[in-house]
């Protein structure tokens, strides 16, 4: 979290789920945890408007889903 708090010049997000250190990566296709970085890359690298909805806005998907703890900076 120290690095997150120090970053001030680029969009950054921290997303956590209460599953322990390994997350859900051992589940098929990486489980729920794998969905978040894939959505981030789809948005950042491909401009995917569907993926944007996970991160942008006060009612974005990660804010409204209670299983996620979501913090962001430099993202509307």
DSSP file (Angstrom, degrees, kcal/mol; ACC not computed):
  #  RESIDUE AA STRUCTURE BP1 BP2  ACC     N-H-->O    O-->H-N    N-H-->O    O-->H-N    TCO  KAPPA ALPHA  PHI   PSI    X-CA   Y-CA   Z-CA
    1    1 A X     >        0   0    0      0, 0.0     4,-2.4     0, 0.0     5,-0.2   0.000 360.0 360.0 360.0 -24.6    0.0    0.0    0.0
    2    2 A X  H  >  +     0   0    0      1,-0.2     4,-1.4     2,-0.2     5,-0.1   0.923 360.0  48.1 -59.1 -44.2    3.0    2.3    0.5
    3    3 A X  H  > S+     0   0    0      1,-0.2     4,-1.6     2,-0.2     3,-0.4   0.920 109.1  53.7 -63.8 -43.6    3.6    2.3   -3.2
    4    4 A X  H  4 S+     0   0    0      1,-0.2     3,-0.3     2,-0.2    -1,-0.2   0.925 109.0  48.9 -55.4 -46.0    0.0    3.1   -4.0
    5    5 A X  H  < S+     0   0    0     -4,-2.4    -1,-0.2     1,-0.2    -2,-0.2   0.769 110.7  51.2 -68.0 -25.5    0.1    6.1   -1.7
    6    6 A X  H  < S+     0   0    0     -4,-1.4     2,-0.4    -3,-0.4    -1,-0.2   0.753  86.5  95.1 -82.9 -25.4    3.3    7.4   -3.3
    7    7 A X     <  +     0   0    0     -4,-1.6     5,-0.1    -3,-0.3    -4,-0.0  -0.538  36.5 148.4 -72.9 123.6    2.0    7.2   -6.9
    8    8 A X        +     0   0    0     -2,-0.4    -1,-0.2     3,-0.1    66,-0.0   0.430  58.4  60.2-130.3  -5.6    0.6   10.6   -7.9
    9    9 A X  S    S+     0   0    0      2,-0.1     2,-0.3     1,-0.0    -2,-0.1   0.516 100.1  38.7-112.0  -6.2    1.3   10.9  -11.6
   10   10 A X  S    S-     0   0    0     65,-0.0     2,-0.1    63,-0.0    65,-0.1  -0.938  92.1 -83.9-139.0 160.4   -0.6    8.0  -13.3
   11   11 A X        +     0   0    0     -2,-0.3     2,-0.3    63,-0.1    63,-0.2  -0.456  54.5 173.1 -63.6 136.1   -3.9    6.2  -12.9
   12   12 A X  E     -A   73   0A   0     61,-2.2    61,-2.3    -2,-0.1     2,-0.3  -0.998  13.9-173.1-147.5 146.0   -3.6    3.5  -10.3
   13   13 A X  E     -A   72   0A   0     -2,-0.3     2,-0.4    59,-0.2    59,-0.2  -0.989  11.7-157.0-139.6 148.4   -6.0    1.1   -8.5
   14   14 A X  E     -A   71   0A   0     57,-2.7    57,-2.3    -2,-0.3     2,-0.4  -0.997  16.1-177.5-124.4 125.9   -5.8   -1.3   -5.7
   15   15 A X  E     +A   70   0A   0     -2,-0.4     2,-0.3    55,-0.2    55,-0.2  -0.988   2.9 178.2-128.8 127.2   -8.3   -4.1   -5.6
   16   16 A X  E     -A   69   0A   0     53,-2.5    53,-2.8    -2,-0.4     2,-0.3  -0.937  11.5-169.4-129.2 151.9   -8.6   -6.7   -2.8
   17   17 A X  E     -A   68   0A   0     -2,-0.3     2,-2.3    51,-0.2     3,-0.5  -0.989  36.1-111.4-136.4 144.3  -10.8   -9.6   -2.1
   18   18 A X  S    S+     0   0    0     49,-0.6     3,-0.1    -2,-0.3    50,-0.0  -0.441  82.4 107.0 -79.9  72.5  -10.9  -11.6    1.2
   19   19 A X  S    S-     0   0    0     -2,-2.3     3,-0.2     1,-0.3    -1,-0.2   0.380  80.5-106.3-125.9  -0.1   -9.5  -14.9   -0.1
   20   20 A X    >   -     0   0    0     -3,-0.5     3,-1.5     1,-0.2    -1,-0.3  -0.353  54.4 -46.9  96.7 178.0   -6.0  -14.9    1.3
   21   21 A X  T 3  S+     0   0    0      1,-0.3    -1,-0.2    -2,-0.1    -3,-0.0   0.831 132.7  49.4 -59.6 -39.4   -2.6  -14.4   -0.1
   22   22 A X  T >  S-     0   0    0      1,-0.2     3,-1.4    -3,-0.2    -1,-0.3   0.518  88.9-162.5 -81.0  -3.9   -3.0  -16.6   -3.2
   23   23 A X  T <   -     0   0    0     -3,-1.5    -1,-0.2     1,-0.2     3,-0.1  -0.320  54.0 -51.1  58.7-136.9   -6.3  -15.1   -4.2
   24   24 A X  T >  S+     0   0    0      6,-0.3     3,-2.2     1,-0.1    -1,-0.2   0.133  98.6 118.8-118.3  16.9   -8.3  -17.3   -6.6
   25   25 A X  T <   +     0   0    0     -3,-1.4     5,-0.3     1,-0.3     6,-0.2   0.701  69.8  60.8 -62.6 -19.0   -5.5  -17.8   -9.1
   26   26 A X  T 3  S+     0   0    0     -4,-0.2    -1,-0.3     4,-0.2     2,-0.1   0.544  89.3  89.3 -84.6  -5.9   -5.5  -21.6   -8.5
   27   27 A X  S X  S-     0   0    0     -3,-2.2     3,-2.3     1,-0.2     4,-0.1  -0.432 102.3 -68.1 -81.0 163.1   -9.1  -21.8   -9.7
   28   28 A X  G >  S+     0   0    0      1,-0.3     3,-1.9     2,-0.2    -1,-0.2  -0.265 122.2   1.6 -53.6 135.4   -9.9  -22.3  -13.4
   29   29 A X  G 3  S-     0   0    0      1,-0.3    -1,-0.3    -3,-0.1    -3,-0.1   0.679 130.6 -66.5  57.3  21.4   -8.9  -19.3  -15.4
   30   30 A X  G <> S-     0   0    0     -3,-2.3     4,-1.0    -5,-0.3     3,-0.4   0.432  76.0-120.1  84.8  -1.3   -7.6  -17.6  -12.3
   31   31 A X  H X>  -     0   0    0     -3,-1.9     4,-0.7     1,-0.2     3,-0.6  -0.129  62.2 -31.2  63.9-161.6  -11.0  -17.3  -10.6
   32   32 A X  H >> S+     0   0    0      1,-0.2     3,-0.8     2,-0.2     4,-0.6   0.833 134.3  60.6 -61.7 -36.1  -12.6  -13.9   -9.7
   33   33 A X  H >> S+     0   0    0     -3,-0.4     4,-0.8     1,-0.2     3,-0.7   0.856  98.6  57.2 -64.0 -35.0   -9.2  -12.3   -8.9
   34   34 A X  H <X S+     0   0    0     -4,-1.0     4,-1.5    -3,-0.6    -1,-0.2   0.748  93.1  69.4 -68.7 -23.3   -8.0  -12.8  -12.5
   35   35 A X  H <X S+     0   0    0     -3,-0.8     4,-2.3    -4,-0.7    -1,-0.2   0.863  93.4  57.9 -63.1 -35.9  -10.9  -10.9  -13.9
   36   36 A X  H <X S+     0   0    0     -3,-0.7     4,-2.5    -4,-0.6    -1,-0.2   0.957 107.6  41.2 -66.8 -53.9   -9.7   -7.5  -12.5
   37   37 A X  H  X S+     0   0    0     -4,-0.8     4,-2.5     1,-0.2    -1,-0.2   0.864 114.7  53.8 -65.0 -31.3   -6.2   -7.3  -14.1
   38   38 A X  H  X S+     0   0    0     -4,-1.5     4,-2.6     2,-0.2    -1,-0.2   0.931 109.8  47.1 -65.4 -43.4   -7.7   -8.6  -17.4
   39   39 A X  H  X S+     0   0    0     -4,-2.3     4,-2.3     2,-0.2    -2,-0.2   0.910 111.1  52.4 -62.1 -41.8  -10.3   -5.8  -17.3
   40   40 A X  H  X S+     0   0    0     -4,-2.5     4,-3.1     1,-0.2     5,-0.3   0.933 112.3  44.6 -59.3 -46.6   -7.6   -3.3  -16.5
   41   41 A X  H  X>S+     0   0    0     -4,-2.5     4,-2.8     2,-0.2     5,-0.7   0.886 110.5  54.3 -67.0 -38.7   -5.5   -4.4  -19.5
   42   42 A X  H  X5S+     0   0    0     -4,-2.6     6,-2.1    -5,-0.2     4,-1.0   0.905 115.6  40.6 -60.2 -40.4   -8.5   -4.5  -21.8
   43   43 A X  H  X5S+     0   0    0     -4,-2.3     4,-1.3     4,-0.2    -2,-0.2   0.962 121.6  39.1 -70.9 -53.2   -9.3   -0.9  -20.8
   44   44 A X  H  <5S+     0   0    0     -4,-3.1    -3,-0.2    -5,-0.2    -2,-0.2   0.859 128.5  28.9 -70.4 -37.5   -5.7    0.5  -20.8
   45   45 A X  H  <5S+     0   0    0     -4,-2.8    -3,-0.2    -5,-0.3    -1,-0.2   0.761 134.0  26.2 -97.4 -27.5   -4.4   -1.4  -23.9
   46   46 A X  H  <<S-     0   0    0     -4,-1.0    -3,-0.2    -5,-0.7    -2,-0.2   0.487  92.7-125.2-116.2  -5.5   -7.4   -1.9  -26.0
   47   47 A X     <  -     0   0    0     -4,-1.3     2,-0.5    -6,-0.2    -4,-0.2   0.806  40.1-178.5  66.0  28.1   -9.7    1.0  -25.0
   48   48 A X     >  -     0   0    0     -6,-2.1     4,-1.4     1,-0.2    -1,-0.2  -0.482  18.2-159.5 -67.4 113.6  -12.5   -1.5  -24.2
   49   49 A X  H  > S+     0   0    0     -2,-0.5     4,-0.8     1,-0.2    -1,-0.2   0.777  90.0  57.3 -68.6 -27.1  -15.5    0.6  -23.1
   50   50 A X  H >4 S+     0   0    0      1,-0.2     3,-0.6     2,-0.2     4,-0.2   0.901 106.4  49.4 -67.9 -40.7  -17.1   -2.4  -21.4
   51   51 A X  H >4 S+     0   0    0      1,-0.2     3,-1.6     2,-0.2     4,-0.4   0.807  99.2  67.3 -68.4 -30.6  -13.9   -2.9  -19.2
   52   52 A X  H >X S+     0   0    0     -4,-1.4     4,-2.6     1,-0.3     3,-1.8   0.855  87.5  68.6 -56.8 -36.0  -14.0    0.8  -18.3
   53   53 A X  T << S+     0   0    0     -4,-0.8     8,-2.7    -3,-0.6    -1,-0.3   0.683  90.8  61.8 -61.8 -18.7  -17.2    0.3  -16.3
   54   54 A X  T <4 S+     0   0    0     -3,-1.6     8,-1.7     6,-0.2    -1,-0.3   0.776 120.8  19.2 -74.3 -25.7  -15.3   -1.8  -13.8
   55   55 A X  T <4 S+     0   0    0     -3,-1.8     2,-0.4    -4,-0.4    -2,-0.2   0.703 105.0  80.2-119.1 -28.5  -13.1    1.2  -12.8
   56   56 A X  S  < S+     0   0    0     -4,-2.6     5,-0.1    20,-0.1     3,-0.1  -0.702  78.2  20.2-100.2 136.8  -14.6    4.5  -13.8
   57   57 A X  S >  S-     0   0    0     -2,-0.4     3,-1.4     1,-0.1     6,-0.2   0.035  86.7 -84.3  96.8 157.2  -17.3    6.5  -12.0
   58   58 A X  T 3  S+     0   0    0      1,-0.3    -1,-0.1    18,-0.2    -2,-0.0   0.708 129.8  45.9 -71.2 -18.4  -18.6    6.5   -8.4
   59   59 A X  T 3  S+     0   0    0     -3,-0.1    -1,-0.3     4,-0.1    -2,-0.1  -0.026  83.6 145.4-110.5  29.0  -20.9    3.6   -9.3
   60   60 A X    X>  -     0   0    0     -3,-1.4     4,-2.1    -5,-0.2     3,-0.7  -0.194  64.3-101.8 -65.5 161.4  -18.3    1.5  -11.2
   61   61 A X  H 3> S+     0   0    0     -8,-2.7     4,-1.2     1,-0.3    -7,-0.2   0.828 119.5  49.8 -55.1 -40.1  -18.5   -2.3  -10.9
   62   62 A X  H 34 S+     0   0    0     -8,-1.7    -1,-0.3     1,-0.2     6,-0.2   0.799 111.5  49.2 -74.9 -27.2  -15.7   -2.7   -8.4
   63   63 A X  H <4 S+     0   0    0     -3,-0.7    -2,-0.2    -9,-0.2    -1,-0.2   0.877 114.1  44.8 -73.7 -38.2  -17.2    0.0   -6.0
   64   64 A X  H  < S+     0   0    0     -4,-2.1     2,-0.7    -5,-0.0    -2,-0.2   0.649  93.7  85.3 -85.6 -14.3  -20.7   -1.5   -6.1
   65   65 A X    ><  -     0   0    0     -4,-1.2     3,-1.8    -5,-0.2    -1,-0.0  -0.797  68.8-152.8 -89.6 114.3  -19.7   -5.2   -5.7
   66   66 A X  T 3  S+     0   0    0     -2,-0.7    -1,-0.1     1,-0.3    -4,-0.0   0.645  86.7  68.8 -65.7 -15.2  -19.4   -5.8   -1.9
   67   67 A X  T 3  S+     0   0    0    -50,-0.1   -49,-0.6     2,-0.0     2,-0.4   0.678  92.3  74.0 -77.0 -13.6  -16.8   -8.6   -2.2
   68   68 A X  E <   -A   17   0A   0     -3,-1.8     2,-0.6    -6,-0.2   -51,-0.2  -0.800  64.6-153.2-104.6 140.8  -14.2   -6.1   -3.4
   69   69 A X  E     -A   16   0A   0    -53,-2.8   -53,-2.5    -2,-0.4     2,-0.4  -0.967  31.0-175.2-102.5 118.5  -12.2   -3.5   -1.5
   70   70 A X  E     +A   15   0A   0     -2,-0.6     2,-0.4   -55,-0.2   -55,-0.2  -0.966  17.7 171.1-129.6 127.5  -11.4   -0.9   -4.2
   71   71 A X  E     +A   14   0A   0    -57,-2.3   -57,-2.7    -2,-0.4     2,-0.3  -0.984  11.0 178.3-129.7 143.9   -9.2    2.3   -4.0
   72   72 A X  E     -A   13   0A   0     -2,-0.4     2,-0.3   -59,-0.2   -59,-0.2  -0.979  14.2-165.7-145.3 157.6   -8.2    4.4   -7.0
   73   73 A X  E    S+A   12   0A   0    -61,-2.3   -61,-2.2    -2,-0.3     3,-0.1  -0.993  76.4  12.0-141.7 143.5   -6.3    7.6   -7.9
   74   74 A X  S    S+     0   0    0     -2,-0.3     2,-0.4   -63,-0.2   -63,-0.1   0.734  98.1 112.0  62.0  24.1   -6.2    9.6  -11.1
   75   75 A X              0   0    0    -63,-0.1    -1,-0.2   -65,-0.1    -3,-0.1  -0.996 360.0 360.0-125.4 124.7   -9.2    7.6  -12.3
   76   76 A X              0   0    0     -2,-0.4   -18,-0.2    -3,-0.1   -20,-0.1   0.533 360.0 360.0 -60.0 360.0  -12.5    9.5  -12.7
